[in-house]
Amino acid sequence: MRDVMACGARSGGAVMMAYPRGATVILVSYLLERLVYYGLFGGAVFYMQRMLGFTSSSATTVKAIMEGLVYLAPIAGAILADVYLGKARTVFLMCCGYTVGAAIFTLSSVTPIMASFSTSKFTGVFGMLALGVCAGLMKAVYSSLGADQFKVPEQREQQKRFFYAFYWVINAGAFAGLFITAQIRDSVQCFGDDCYFLSYIIMAGLMVVSTVIFAAGRSQYKEGPPDKMIIRAVRCIAHAVTKTWDKDRKPVQHWLDRAQDKFDSQLLLDVKVTLRVLLLFCTFPLFWALFYQTSTGMIFQAKRLDGMVGSYRIPPEMSSTANPLLILALIPLFDFVVYPLLTRVGVLTKTTSRMIAGMCFTIIAFLVYALVNMSVEQTFIPPEQARIHVYNALPCQMVVEVPFVKTGQLSVESGGQVVLPGLTVTHGDEVEAKVTASCLAPDMRQVRVRVLGAHETTLLVTSTGVLALPPTLEYIKDEDAETKVRVLAPAHNELNVTLTYDTILHNFQLLEGKTEFQRISPQEYKVMVEEVEVGEAAVYQDGVYDIVITTTDVFLFPMTAPANVHMLWLLPQYVLITIGEVLFSVSGMDFAYSQAPMAMKSSLQAANLFTITAGLWLFAGLTSLSSATGAFKHRASHEAFFYACLMSVNTIIFFMLIKRYNKNSPVDPGKESKMTSEACERDQQQLASHDNPAFVMERSV
């Protein structure tokens, strides 16, 4: 960075010139591309789970691996553009492939033409893979091509403004894409279920528009010179490693010095400095593994919360839009207000201290995340106890009495329910329940109730008698936070019951007066018996319900009620983790950029994207491991505390590495390259391509 400032001083200052048309076209095209990307990927875990037959853990794993490929591909994309095709041609070809992938992914949502779940699953995963790889290959190229449109140093200030605009475009596109797909999915039904097809076909169409806009501006684009530094650096390292095994090797101060016979000293110095910075990058993946929870774990957490605002229900996947919205507000707030104030008091003036503060904010965010999870997690029945759940489907009040219950007699209103306190199974596997009600015949007032440790037994009282259902574990909420519903009709041995909402139909076939539990979407359903409407049942996300049909009425009993915690309680953790992102990610990459030699800055940008890939795959591995072992099953709070502990250890390691880095200067200033006028001009050209905060900050929202 010292050399860059020196060049700027010799250039005589910046001169305002007309804003390049090519940069404007690139911004508009990239806005649409980001909208499409987040529109398709943002709610992909829900889509894979509900429409493609994945479980929540497998959907999370697949999405993490896919997005890991997206952040691995930029290395190949940068080589492809800089060495072979050129930037504009690479972006255009990838946009075409992106469009094809989006179309294939959309096709998987047309359930009538899909022969089976396997066909839909293959089509969806293949389409996601195609569009994801194409998006990754052009990720690094898009931003550097935009920066190439400015003449440096005359337009250096405009170039900086372009970077801010480029980053704003990323988050604006993310918010718009997530918002549009969530709203359409939640309000429109097609093919008998939530309509993913409509939102996805809109996204595919917008990608066509993005490609056309980019192609229309190709005559306006200016490209920087090819940069083969990544390839030369890899060859240098490989040659040094090979020479290490030579029998006649000579002692050297640094193992890279063995490549002096083939590579110049300046390249060796650049590679040494880069490797020291890359060592610090080893602590980055865990941050991204935690941050990725904003688009996976925190969305599943939102499914368990109350999203009602008046008569409007906030779709759970919309909760992740808080991050891009907060980013849009926090970036200028920190840049123009927070950092200047902190500088005045001498706090967080160094980028490394800001990075450590960002890690600490992330730890706090996960502690809050864990506490919110604890507030909605279900309490299970201990193995040595059993529970009896009593439903009153009578048209009058009743009194229920069960031996060994300390509270004695319990009064239950018509349509009400009561949970009897835990019974120890040492009293036997059956207890006698007595029910008293004015509208119940005397010979129907007693029943033997079978109980089982850790299980819940339902005692249903209707005008036809008292029915004790077998003990069950179905009182446990669905692991994927779906709504579970069972239909009971004691007066009928066999019956066809249908729950309808708009075009959504859920069929229940009763045998011996009851059905098995089914997982359905939360809606206000009409209850149809043999195609005749007999009542209504409003079921909510993450609840377990029994719908009881009598000869005169329909009752809805929450076997396990959904959590009574509002979705707005997610806001504190999103604010904290977004502050952590601003402090850690922006400051961290600024540190890496300023410390690296000019010739290796592009290599470090690609390495930054690779840390995101490593973080996503780390998260996928940890998720697969916890799923296989069941370590955190129904206990997301334990998982959050575990991640907070990992991040705490990671922060300590990073702090120690920073102290070592600051203690041992990576480069002797006297050995740094002395820039000539020609070298200065070359580096200015490189700066136009690589001094790009937007490129640095591109990440999964």
WOFEN-V126199 format. One record per residue. N is the residue number from 1. RES is the residue in three letters. SS is DSSP state (2 for helix, 1 for strand, 0 for the rest). PHI is phi as a letter, one per 20 degrees, with the letter a starting at -180 (999 if undefined). Layout:
<<N/RES/SS/PHI> <N/RES/SS/PHI>>
//
This chain:
<<1/MET/0/999> <2/ARG/2/f> <3/ASP/2/f> <4/VAL/2/f> <5/MET/2/f> <6/ALA/2/f> <7/CYS/2/f> <8/GLY/2/f> <9/ALA/2/f> <10/ARG/2/f> <11/SER/2/f> <12/GLY/0/n> <13/GLY/0/n> <14/ALA/0/e> <15/VAL/0/d> <16/MET/0/f> <17/MET/0/c> <18/ALA/0/f> <19/TYR/0/f> <20/PRO/0/f> <21/ARG/2/f> <22/GLY/2/g> <23/ALA/2/f> <24/THR/2/f> <25/VAL/2/f> <26/ILE/2/f> <27/LEU/2/f> <28/VAL/2/f> <29/SER/2/f> <30/TYR/2/f> <31/LEU/2/g> <32/LEU/2/f> <33/GLU/2/f> <34/ARG/2/f> <35/LEU/2/g> <36/VAL/2/f> <37/TYR/2/g> <38/TYR/2/f> <39/GLY/2/f> <40/LEU/2/e> <41/PHE/2/e> <42/GLY/0/g> <43/GLY/0/d> <44/ALA/2/f> <45/VAL/2/f> <46/PHE/2/f> <47/TYR/2/f> <48/MET/2/f> <49/GLN/2/f> <50/ARG/2/e> <51/MET/0/d> <52/LEU/0/d> <53/GLY/0/n> <54/PHE/0/e> <55/THR/0/e> <56/SER/2/f> <57/SER/2/f> <58/SER/2/f> <59/ALA/2/f> <60/THR/2/f> <61/THR/2/f> <62/VAL/2/f> <63/LYS/2/f> <64/ALA/2/f> <65/ILE/2/f> <66/MET/2/f> <67/GLU/2/f> <68/GLY/2/f> <69/LEU/2/f> <70/VAL/2/f> <71/TYR/2/e> <72/LEU/2/e> <73/ALA/2/f> <74/PRO/2/g> <75/ILE/2/f> <76/ALA/2/f> <77/GLY/2/f> <78/ALA/2/f> <79/ILE/2/f> <80/LEU/2/g> <81/ALA/2/f> <82/ASP/2/f> <83/VAL/2/d> <84/TYR/2/d> <85/LEU/2/e> <86/GLY/0/n> <87/LYS/2/f> <88/ALA/2/f> <89/ARG/2/f> <90/THR/2/f> <91/VAL/2/f> <92/PHE/2/f> <93/LEU/2/f> <94/MET/2/f> <95/CYS/2/f> <96/CYS/2/f> <97/GLY/2/f> <98/TYR/2/g> <99/THR/2/f> <100/VAL/2/f> <101/GLY/2/f> <102/ALA/2/f> <103/ALA/2/f> <104/ILE/2/f> <105/PHE/2/f> <106/THR/2/f> <107/LEU/2/g> <108/SER/0/f> <109/SER/0/e> <110/VAL/0/e> <111/THR/2/f> <112/PRO/2/f> <113/ILE/2/e> <114/MET/0/e> <115/ALA/0/f> <116/SER/0/a> <117/PHE/2/f> <118/SER/2/f> <119/THR/2/f> <120/SER/2/f> <121/LYS/2/f> <122/PHE/2/f> <123/THR/2/f> <124/GLY/2/f> <125/VAL/2/f> <126/PHE/2/f> <127/GLY/2/f> <128/MET/2/f> <129/LEU/2/f> <130/ALA/2/f> <131/LEU/2/f> <132/GLY/2/f> <133/VAL/2/f> <134/CYS/2/f> <135/ALA/2/f> <136/GLY/2/f> <137/LEU/2/f> <138/MET/0/d> <139/LYS/2/f> <140/ALA/2/f> <141/VAL/2/f> <142/TYR/2/g> <143/SER/2/f> <144/SER/2/f> <145/LEU/2/f> <146/GLY/2/f> <147/ALA/2/f> <148/ASP/2/f> <149/GLN/0/f> <150/PHE/0/e> <151/LYS/0/e> <152/VAL/0/d> <153/PRO/0/e> <154/GLU/0/g> <155/GLN/0/d> <156/ARG/2/f> <157/GLU/2/f> <158/GLN/2/f> <159/GLN/2/f> <160/LYS/2/f> <161/ARG/2/f> <162/PHE/2/f> <163/PHE/2/f> <164/TYR/2/f> <165/ALA/2/f> <166/PHE/2/f> <167/TYR/2/f> <168/TRP/2/f> <169/VAL/2/f> <170/ILE/2/g> <171/ASN/2/f> <172/ALA/2/f> <173/GLY/2/f> <174/ALA/2/f> <175/PHE/2/f> <176/ALA/2/f> <177/GLY/2/f> <178/LEU/2/f> <179/PHE/2/f> <180/ILE/2/f> <181/THR/2/f> <182/ALA/2/f> <183/GLN/2/f> <184/ILE/2/f> <185/ARG/2/f> <186/ASP/2/e> <187/SER/2/d> <188/VAL/0/c> <189/GLN/1/d> <190/CYS/1/b> <191/PHE/0/l> <192/GLY/0/m> <193/ASP/1/b> <194/ASP/1/g> <195/CYS/0/e> <196/TYR/2/f> <197/PHE/2/g> <198/LEU/2/f> <199/SER/2/f> <200/TYR/2/f> <201/ILE/2/f> <202/ILE/2/f> <203/MET/2/f> <204/ALA/2/f> <205/GLY/2/f> <206/LEU/2/f> <207/MET/2/f> <208/VAL/2/f> <209/VAL/2/f> <210/SER/2/g> <211/THR/2/f> <212/VAL/2/f> <213/ILE/2/f> <214/PHE/2/f> <215/ALA/2/f> <216/ALA/2/f> <217/GLY/0/e> <218/ARG/2/f> <219/SER/2/f> <220/GLN/2/e> <221/TYR/0/f> <222/LYS/0/d> <223/GLU/0/d> <224/GLY/0/f> <225/PRO/0/f> <226/PRO/0/f> <227/ASP/0/c> <228/LYS/0/d> <229/MET/2/f> <230/ILE/2/f> <231/ILE/2/f> <232/ARG/2/f> <233/ALA/2/f> <234/VAL/2/f> <235/ARG/2/f> <236/CYS/2/f> <237/ILE/2/f> <238/ALA/2/f> <239/HIS/2/f> <240/ALA/2/f> <241/VAL/2/f> <242/THR/2/f> <243/LYS/2/f> <244/THR/2/f> <245/TRP/0/e> <246/ASP/0/f> <247/LYS/0/f> <248/ASP/0/e> <249/ARG/0/f> <250/LYS/0/d> <251/PRO/0/f> <252/VAL/0/c> <253/GLN/0/f> <254/HIS/0/c> <255/TRP/2/f> <256/LEU/2/f> <257/ASP/2/f> <258/ARG/2/f> <259/ALA/2/e> <260/GLN/0/f> <261/ASP/0/f> <262/LYS/0/c> <263/PHE/0/c> <264/ASP/0/f> <265/SER/2/f> <266/GLN/2/f> <267/LEU/2/f> <268/LEU/2/f> <269/LEU/2/f> <270/ASP/2/f> <271/VAL/2/f> <272/LYS/2/g> <273/VAL/2/f> <274/THR/2/f> <275/LEU/2/f> <276/ARG/2/f> <277/VAL/2/f> <278/LEU/2/f> <279/LEU/2/f> <280/LEU/2/f> <281/PHE/2/f> <282/CYS/0/f> <283/THR/0/e> <284/PHE/2/f> <285/PRO/2/g> <286/LEU/2/f> <287/PHE/2/g> <288/TRP/2/f> <289/ALA/2/f> <290/LEU/2/f> <291/PHE/2/f> <292/TYR/2/f> <293/GLN/2/f> <294/THR/2/f> <295/SER/2/d> <296/THR/0/c> <297/GLY/2/g> <298/MET/2/f> <299/ILE/2/f> <300/PHE/2/f> <301/GLN/2/f> <302/ALA/2/f> <303/LYS/2/f> <304/ARG/0/e> <305/LEU/0/d> <306/ASP/1/e> <307/GLY/0/d> <308/MET/1/e> <309/VAL/1/c> <310/GLY/0/m> <311/SER/0/e> <312/TYR/1/e> <313/ARG/1/d> <314/ILE/0/f> <315/PRO/0/f> <316/PRO/2/g> <317/GLU/2/f> <318/MET/2/f> <319/SER/2/f> <320/SER/2/f> <321/THR/2/f> <322/ALA/2/f> <323/ASN/2/f> <324/PRO/2/f> <325/LEU/2/f> <326/LEU/2/f> <327/ILE/2/f> <328/LEU/2/g> <329/ALA/2/e> <330/LEU/2/f> <331/ILE/2/g> <332/PRO/2/f> <333/LEU/2/f> <334/PHE/2/f> <335/ASP/2/f> <336/PHE/2/d> <337/VAL/2/c> <338/VAL/2/f> <339/TYR/2/f> <340/PRO/2/g> <341/LEU/2/f> <342/LEU/2/f> <343/THR/2/f> <344/ARG/2/f> <345/VAL/2/e> <346/GLY/0/m> <347/VAL/0/d> <348/LEU/0/l> <349/THR/0/e> <350/LYS/0/e> <351/THR/2/f> <352/THR/2/f> <353/SER/2/f> <354/ARG/2/f> <355/MET/2/f> <356/ILE/2/f> <357/ALA/2/f> <358/GLY/2/f> <359/MET/2/f> <360/CYS/2/f> <361/PHE/2/f> <362/THR/2/f> <363/ILE/2/f> <364/ILE/2/f> <365/ALA/2/g> <366/PHE/2/f> <367/LEU/2/f> <368/VAL/2/f> <369/TYR/2/g> <370/ALA/2/f> <371/LEU/2/f> <372/VAL/2/f> <373/ASN/2/f> <374/MET/2/f> <375/SER/2/f> <376/VAL/2/d> <377/GLU/0/f> <378/GLN/0/e> <379/THR/0/e> <380/PHE/0/e> <381/ILE/0/f> <382/PRO/0/f> <383/PRO/0/f> <384/GLU/0/e> <385/GLN/1/c> <386/ALA/1/c> <387/ARG/1/c> <388/ILE/1/d> <389/HIS/1/d> <390/VAL/1/d> <391/TYR/1/d> <392/ASN/1/d> <393/ALA/0/d> <394/LEU/0/e> <395/PRO/0/e> <396/CYS/0/b> <397/GLN/0/f> <398/MET/1/c> <399/VAL/1/c> <400/VAL/1/d> <401/GLU/1/c> <402/VAL/1/c> <403/PRO/0/g> <404/PHE/0/m> <405/VAL/0/e> <406/LYS/0/f> <407/THR/0/f> <408/GLY/0/m> <409/GLN/0/e> <410/LEU/1/c> <411/SER/1/e> <412/VAL/1/c> <413/GLU/0/f> <414/SER/0/f> <415/GLY/0/n> <416/GLY/0/e> <417/GLN/1/b> <418/VAL/1/b> <419/VAL/1/d> <420/LEU/1/f> <421/PRO/1/g> <422/GLY/1/g> <423/LEU/1/d> <424/THR/1/f> <425/VAL/2/f> <426/THR/2/f> <427/HIS/2/e> <428/GLY/0/o> <429/ASP/0/e> <430/GLU/1/c> <431/VAL/1/c> <432/GLU/1/d> <433/ALA/1/d> <434/LYS/1/c> <435/VAL/1/d> <436/THR/1/c> <437/ALA/1/b> <438/SER/0/f> <439/CYS/0/d> <440/LEU/0/c> <441/ALA/0/f> <442/PRO/2/g> <443/ASP/2/f> <444/MET/2/d> <445/ARG/0/d> <446/GLN/1/c> <447/VAL/1/b> <448/ARG/1/e> <449/VAL/1/d> <450/ARG/1/e> <451/VAL/0/c> <452/LEU/0/b> <453/GLY/0/g> <454/ALA/0/m> <455/HIS/0/d> <456/GLU/1/d> <457/THR/1/d> <458/THR/1/e> <459/LEU/1/d> <460/LEU/1/d> <461/VAL/1/d> <462/THR/1/c> <463/SER/0/f> <464/THR/0/e> <465/GLY/1/p> <466/VAL/1/d> <467/LEU/1/d> <468/ALA/1/d> <469/LEU/0/e> <470/PRO/0/f> <471/PRO/0/g> <472/THR/1/b> <473/LEU/0/d> <474/GLU/0/f> <475/TYR/0/f> <476/ILE/0/f> <477/LYS/0/f> <478/ASP/0/f> <479/GLU/0/f> <480/ASP/0/e> <481/ALA/0/m> <482/GLU/0/e> <483/THR/1/e> <484/LYS/1/d> <485/VAL/1/c> <486/ARG/1/c> <487/VAL/1/d> <488/LEU/1/c> <489/ALA/0/b> <490/PRO/0/g> <491/ALA/0/e> <492/HIS/0/c> <493/ASN/0/f> <494/GLU/1/c> <495/LEU/1/a> <496/ASN/1/d> <497/VAL/1/c> <498/THR/1/c> <499/LEU/1/e> <500/THR/1/c> <501/TYR/1/b> <502/ASP/0/l> <503/THR/0/e> <504/ILE/1/e> <505/LEU/1/c> <506/HIS/1/c> <507/ASN/1/e> <508/PHE/1/c> <509/GLN/1/d> <510/LEU/1/e> <511/LEU/1/c> <512/GLU/0/l> <513/GLY/0/n> <514/LYS/1/b> <515/THR/0/c> <516/GLU/0/e> <517/PHE/0/f> <518/GLN/1/c> <519/ARG/1/e> <520/ILE/1/c> <521/SER/0/f> <522/PRO/0/f> <523/GLN/0/b> <524/GLU/1/e> <525/TYR/1/e> <526/LYS/1/e> <527/VAL/1/e> <528/MET/1/d> <529/VAL/1/d> <530/GLU/0/l> <531/GLU/0/m> <532/VAL/1/d> <533/GLU/1/f> <534/VAL/1/d> <535/GLY/1/r> <536/GLU/1/c> <537/ALA/1/b> <538/ALA/1/e> <539/VAL/0/d> <540/TYR/0/c> <541/GLN/0/g> <542/ASP/0/m> <543/GLY/0/d> <544/VAL/1/d> <545/TYR/1/c> <546/ASP/1/d> <547/ILE/1/d> <548/VAL/1/d> <549/ILE/1/d> <550/THR/0/d> <551/THR/0/f> <552/THR/0/c> <553/ASP/0/b> <554/VAL/1/c> <555/PHE/1/d> <556/LEU/1/d> <557/PHE/1/d> <558/PRO/1/f> <559/MET/1/f> <560/THR/1/c> <561/ALA/0/f> <562/PRO/0/f> <563/ALA/0/f> <564/ASN/0/d> <565/VAL/0/d> <566/HIS/1/f> <567/MET/2/f> <568/LEU/2/f> <569/TRP/2/f> <570/LEU/2/f> <571/LEU/2/g> <572/PRO/2/g> <573/GLN/2/f> <574/TYR/2/f> <575/VAL/2/f> <576/LEU/2/f> <577/ILE/2/f> <578/THR/2/f> <579/ILE/2/f> <580/GLY/2/f> <581/GLU/2/f> <582/VAL/2/f> <583/LEU/2/f> <584/PHE/2/e> <585/SER/2/f> <586/VAL/2/f> <587/SER/2/f> <588/GLY/2/f> <589/MET/2/f> <590/ASP/2/f> <591/PHE/2/f> <592/ALA/2/f> <593/TYR/2/f> <594/SER/2/f> <595/GLN/2/e> <596/ALA/0/f> <597/PRO/0/f> <598/MET/2/g> <599/ALA/2/f> <600/MET/2/d> <601/LYS/2/f> <602/SER/2/f> <603/SER/2/f> <604/LEU/2/f> <605/GLN/2/f> <606/ALA/2/f> <607/ALA/2/f> <608/ASN/2/f> <609/LEU/2/f> <610/PHE/2/f> <611/THR/2/f> <612/ILE/2/f> <613/THR/2/g> <614/ALA/2/f> <615/GLY/2/f> <616/LEU/2/f> <617/TRP/2/f> <618/LEU/2/f> <619/PHE/2/f> <620/ALA/2/f> <621/GLY/2/f> <622/LEU/2/f> <623/THR/2/f> <624/SER/2/f> <625/LEU/2/f> <626/SER/2/f> <627/SER/2/f> <628/ALA/2/f> <629/THR/2/e> <630/GLY/0/m> <631/ALA/0/f> <632/PHE/0/d> <633/LYS/0/f> <634/HIS/0/m> <635/ARG/0/c> <636/ALA/2/f> <637/SER/2/f> <638/HIS/2/f> <639/GLU/2/f> <640/ALA/2/f> <641/PHE/2/f> <642/PHE/2/f> <643/TYR/2/f> <644/ALA/2/f> <645/CYS/2/f> <646/LEU/2/g> <647/MET/2/f> <648/SER/2/f> <649/VAL/2/f> <650/ASN/2/f> <651/THR/2/f> <652/ILE/2/f> <653/ILE/2/f> <654/PHE/2/f> <655/PHE/2/f> <656/MET/2/f> <657/LEU/2/f> <658/ILE/2/f> <659/LYS/2/f> <660/ARG/2/f> <661/TYR/2/f> <662/ASN/2/f> <663/LYS/2/f> <664/ASN/0/d> <665/SER/0/g> <666/PRO/0/f> <667/VAL/0/b> <668/ASP/0/f> <669/PRO/2/g> <670/GLY/2/f> <671/LYS/2/e> <672/GLU/0/f> <673/SER/0/f> <674/LYS/0/e> <675/MET/0/e> <676/THR/0/e> <677/SER/2/f> <678/GLU/2/f> <679/ALA/2/f> <680/CYS/2/f> <681/GLU/2/f> <682/ARG/2/f> <683/ASP/2/f> <684/GLN/2/f> <685/GLN/2/f> <686/GLN/2/f> <687/LEU/2/f> <688/ALA/2/f> <689/SER/2/e> <690/HIS/2/c> <691/ASP/0/f> <692/ASN/0/c> <693/PRO/2/g> <694/ALA/2/f> <695/PHE/2/f> <696/VAL/2/f> <697/MET/2/e> <698/GLU/0/f> <699/ARG/0/a> <700/SER/0/f> <701/VAL/0/e>>
//
